[in-house]
Structures are given as C-alpha cells and as structure tokens.
Amino acid sequence: MAVVRNFVLFLIISLHNASCNVPSSYYEWAEPDTRTISSQSSNPRRQLSLQRVNALRRVMEENGVQAYIIPTADAHNSQYIAESDARREWISGLSGSSGTALVTPDEALVWTDGRYFTQFYLQVNTTVWGLMRQGTDLSIQTWLERNMAPNSVVGLDPTTYTRTAWSPLYNALSRANVTLRAIEDNLVDIARSRINEPAPPRPNKPLLGLNTTYTGRRASDKVSDLVSELRDKSVSALVLTALDDIAYTLNVRGSDIPYNPVFFAYLIIRTDLNNIILFWGNGVLSSDIVQHFSTENVVVIVRPYSDVFDYIRSMTNELPEGSTIWLPTGASHAIHSTAETNGKFNIITSISPVALMKCVKNDVELQGFRSAHIKDGLAVVRFLRWVHQEVDTGVNVTEIDVVNKLNELRSEEFGYCGPSFATIAGAGENGAVIHYKPSTEGDQRVIRKEDMLLVDSGGQYLDGTTDITRTRHMSSPTDMQRLTFTRVMKGFISLATVVFPKGTTTLARKSLWDVGLNYAHGTGHGVGHFLNVHEGPSGIGSALMANDPGIVPGMIFSDEPGYYEVGEYGIRHEDLVEVIEMNRQANHIFAESIVGNFSGAGAVAFRSLTLVPHHTAILDVNLLSDDEIRYLNTYHARVLETLGPILLQRNLTDDHAWLEAECAPILRSAAILIKTAPILVFVLSIINVTFN
C-alpha cells in the first residue's frame, strides 16, 4: 500500500503542476549564484553611475549605436560569472544574479526580477537608472519595439547572448525596422578603459588534473564515446562551449569562476582528423597537465583561448561541403555566426551530448559523493553544535561568523576545495529572503535565541560536491513556525521516499498546498561531480527543464522544499539524494512493499547522501504519519551509525554527545512527541510492549 500511496501522490502532484501558474517572482533555485557584495546605500558606485553611463554613451555614438544591451552573462552561458564579465553590475551598480541593462542617449534602464527590487533602490543611483520589473513592466524586447525609431541600431556583444535568445529579438526588431547589430568589441569594456577603470583581466588560473581514482573514467574513454556518437550522427565536429562540459570531458578542474571548479576554455572534437583542440589561456599547458593528458591517454592540441573564432572559420574551409557541425543550445550567437560564415554546412543545434553524459554518475563518482557527504556531515554537525552552544551561552554570533565557521570546519576535511556557493546564513527575517547571503560590510545581524536560523551551504571536495540546508530554532518556536516546519518536512519526506517510474519527475509541494501555502523556488536541481552545484539538464521543479531526460539511476539531485514568512523567518530542508533502482532488495523504507516495476518501465527512488540530523524537537508529531516518523528514525540511525564512530575516533566527544541526542528516535505516545536518549527509548519500548 505504501508504494501505491506514493505513486498516487506522484500523479496528483504532477497533474496539479501541469495547470499550476508559476508566479512572476519564481526563483529557479534557492542557492545564490553571485558573490557577496555590499548593498549599503553608501555604495560608491552610486556616485560613479552617471560618469560611467556617459562614457558608454560616447562610445555608442562613435559606433553608430542608439541603444546598447548589457546582459548578465559571459561567453559560455555560465550561471556564475567572473569579475571580468560583470559588466551590467559595473555600469548600473546593481549586484545580483539576474538583470539586463539597456542604455540609450536618453534612458538607462535595468530589467530584473523580484529578488532585487529592494536591492535596486539601495545600490543604484535612481536619478540615472530606472527599474523595469520583470513580469510587470514591458519586456526589453517590447520596450525596444515601441521606443526605438525606424532605422535605428541596437548593439549587443554576440558572445554574451545565446543564439536561442538572439533570434527572437533580432526578428522582432527587424519587423519594427530596427537593426540588432553584433558588435565584436564590447562597448562597456571600451568605456571602462576610457575612464581608467579597465575590466579585470580574464582569470587564467592553474589547472588541476583528476585521475580515475576520482573520475572513474579516463578522458580518452569519454572522448571515444563522444566520437562514436558523432559518427553515428554523421557529425564532423562538436564545439563545446559550456565550461563544466569541458572540465568533465578532459577530467580537469580549475578555479576561474567563484564556487565552480571550471576554467575558461573552448573544446572542439573532430571526427575527420581525430583531433581534440583545447582553446585555453595562451595555449601553453603546464607540465603536470601535459602529464595528466598522457596518463589519460588523450592527445590534446592546445591553442590560445582567443583563437577559437579564427579556428572555426578555418575549419569550415577545410571540411567538405555538406559536413555537419554540432553546436550546443547554450552556444553564443558569436559561435553560431562564425560557424555559419561559409554557408555550406549543416548545423545541429541541440543539447550537448556531454551534458547528458555527465548527469548520470558512474560508480566511482557515486562513491565519491558518498565519501564527500560523510566529511561534509562531520563539519556541519560540529558547526550546529557550536552555534547552539554559543547562542545558548550568550555569545554574540553573527551570520558572517556562521559562514566563516562552516568554511573553517570543512577545511579540516581531506580534499576540501572551498564552498560550492555563497553560504546562506539567514537569522530570523533574513531567512525569508530566498537568495540571502550575509555581507562582511555594514551592520552584522546577530543570531538571537528567539530566531529561526536557516543555513544553506555546500562544499567542493575532490571526490564530490555537497549542498545542504538545515533550519534550526535557537530556543522555542511559535505554533505557526512549528506547523510550517513540520509541513515542509512532510513535503521533504514525500519526495525522499516516493517511488515512481524510471524517466519521470516529481515534486514535493502537496503538504503545503493542502493548507494553502507554497514556496517560490525549484524543488530539486542536478548536481555536478566536483563541478557546478547546479547542473542541468535534469531537475525537479515546477516544470521540466529544457531537454530534461527524466530521472534515472545514478543521477544526483537536491530535495529542498521550503516555506518563507516575509519579514519573520524562513524554513528549508535540503538533502542531496542519489537516484537508485527500486526493488525489494533496495535500501529504502518501502522496499519490502514492492510487488512490481511499472509494467517493465522500471521503478526508481531516492536515497539521501546528506548525513546531518534534522531538528526534530520542533516538529509537531500530530502532523506526521507513522511512515514519516519511521523515515526520520531510520535516517537518524544511519547518521549516528556513520558519523558517530569517526567523531569518537577523533576524540570529539562533545560533538558525539550532541549528535547522539539529536539522532535519538522519535516515539509517538498519546499523540505526544517523545524524543529521548537512546537508552530511555529502549526502556519506553519495553513498557509499551508490556502494557499493550
């Protein structure tokens, strides 16, 4: 019956989602995707704003451009960007992950979403810039159609727009007799140089080769599979532009972008000459990376990063007429237009085959994820005990102290390479800001005993990437906090335990929907293996992601429902989960109930990788089913069994005692939650058996 109930739940949620209207303030994922920047009103960029805009206007006039678009983007369609690509931020003053600036001779506008409306007025000089609210005001395309004079020119750096974004804008403006012009030299970069504020150089940091101990497969094996696929499709060349695709294919990592172990590069794989061409830095690799490629049995021709466009032009002259070139959907308009220069080729535009390859982890990568989460669990458990102890004893602990302590404790674990995103440490009202991240500048929020504390953090380890959220109340929650905390937990467990047909997707919102509540971010994202913490194309959201192949064993996702009471508190529970085959032998609380496999389609389920206790003391047990309590007790027993011996081995006895208390089983007696030490649980169990 448990399996049937779970599948019915899956159907209900999926059908509800099909007709659900996503609010305009929808956030893709809960983790922030920009570095921490002060949002204080004294921000010096406010005073520089007019000077910067006027510098750009002079460059625009020289180039015959009446409007210039500045997106938040780099040449690789990266979610996170380096300082060298933060042009929209420089020109407008608005930090944050979302936004597009537009400058004309008379207007300066920024389009952004609801996350940044308040931030806009704190950071931006509103005598120079106007706010355009996405979902409420005119879109940038509509604004240009209505406001640009016939025969005017809109300029755009073609490396910062994908072809899929370029084409509809180009077509719409053409109908209005307005030209969208690709301008090779970025006009913002030129303006920066004119006023002696040049853009920082593009990072080109040392590379790190990963051997098969971590990757499970040599680069040569990955390339061989790709070449076979290309030949099956009669493709002569694949141009890889996504930085994580390149890092994965070559088993190399970097540190050019904050939180993401990637490096700026392009990679072309050709089938006609069996060539692998890497465009990186100045085209010269260090001896250790040369040796790495030799060990990986892969021959890589290296050319300077800036040579990629010239090479593509030359390649199109070399290849026979009618040849096919594969360009991923995330490739820039600049890459597309360069490949089309010759005009005698077929262009495939579809999802990168590497994206589909890397989202299903091999056995070594999966074991690495499990190992990384043991190390991460130790660090987070030690942090949670520390923060409770400090706050309980009256020590002033700020949100930034939380960020620093987590990084300190993680750094004690082998293979730690830094955070996987900017830590969210939201106390009280700050926890309700989904993408909140504390700043080192300005007033510091102290964590109080009456606070709900939401901490969403993660680490990059050589053997895997982690992402975990735990919400703690520092003393006694209100009835509403207890209710919402429990309902979010019910949704979390629903997704953690659901059994469903292989290749489908599912959600975790029903328990909140039942009482008219919801949350405005995706329920689960794919996660890279020592790569980007947000990895497509698979996800668990309010709708399928483009090119989503569905959920199959070996994938890694987050399970992160939440609830946010604006101005008061936020709640989110998040584990990373591994997709497993579901049968009677599976390590799953409903395994013994399995009697079929969806008529041969195959049954799959999730198993948590994260090993950190939930704050069960503030749950409302009356809202929990027996299966939900069983799930929590089983999970906490595994956490204690896994981490406990390691803590004792390290003589961390205080941390072990805290963990043991937090992992104590939940018992239901007269509809009251009883959470006790393990020995007392044993005694109570005997009493229950005796008197029942």
Secondary structure as UniProt FT lines:
FT   HELIX           2..18
FT   TURN            24..25
FT   TURN            41..42
FT   HELIX           45..62
FT   TURN            63..64
FT   STRAND          67..71
FT   TURN            75..76
FT   HELIX           83..85
FT   HELIX           87..92
FT   STRAND          100..103
FT   STRAND          108..112
FT   HELIX           114..116
FT   HELIX           117..123
FT   TURN            126..128
FT   STRAND          130..133
FT   TURN            134..136
FT   HELIX           140..147
FT   TURN            150..151
FT   STRAND          153..156
FT   HELIX           158..160
FT   HELIX           163..175
FT   TURN            176..177
FT   STRAND          179..182
FT   HELIX           187..194
FT   TURN            195..196
FT   STRAND          208..209
FT   HELIX           212..215
FT   HELIX           219..232
FT   TURN            233..234
FT   STRAND          237..240
FT   HELIX           243..250
FT   STRAND          252..253
FT   TURN            258..259
FT   STRAND          265..270
FT   STRAND          276..280
FT   TURN            281..282
FT   HELIX           287..295
FT   TURN            296..297
FT   STRAND          301..303
FT   HELIX           305..307
FT   HELIX           308..318
FT   TURN            321..322
FT   STRAND          324..328
FT   TURN            329..330
FT   HELIX           333..339
FT   STRAND          346..350
FT   HELIX           353..358
FT   HELIX           363..392
FT   TURN            393..394
FT   HELIX           399..410
FT   TURN            411..412
FT   TURN            414..415
FT   STRAND          416..419
FT   STRAND          424..427
FT   HELIX           428..432
FT   TURN            434..435
FT   TURN            449..450
FT   STRAND          452..457
FT   STRAND          459..461
FT   TURN            462..463
FT   STRAND          464..465
FT   STRAND          468..473
FT   HELIX           479..497
FT   STRAND          500..501
FT   TURN            502..503
FT   HELIX           510..513
FT   TURN            514..516
FT   STRAND          524..526
FT   TURN            529..530
FT   STRAND          535..540
FT   TURN            546..547
FT   TURN            553..554
FT   STRAND          556..559
FT   STRAND          562..565
FT   TURN            566..568
FT   STRAND          569..572
FT   STRAND          574..581
FT   TURN            584..585
FT   TURN            589..590
FT   HELIX           591..593
FT   TURN            598..601
FT   STRAND          603..608
FT   HELIX           616..618
FT   HELIX           621..623
FT   HELIX           626..649
FT   TURN            650..651
FT   HELIX           653..662
FT   STRAND          666..669
FT   TURN            670..671
FT   STRAND          672..675
FT   HELIX           678..691
//
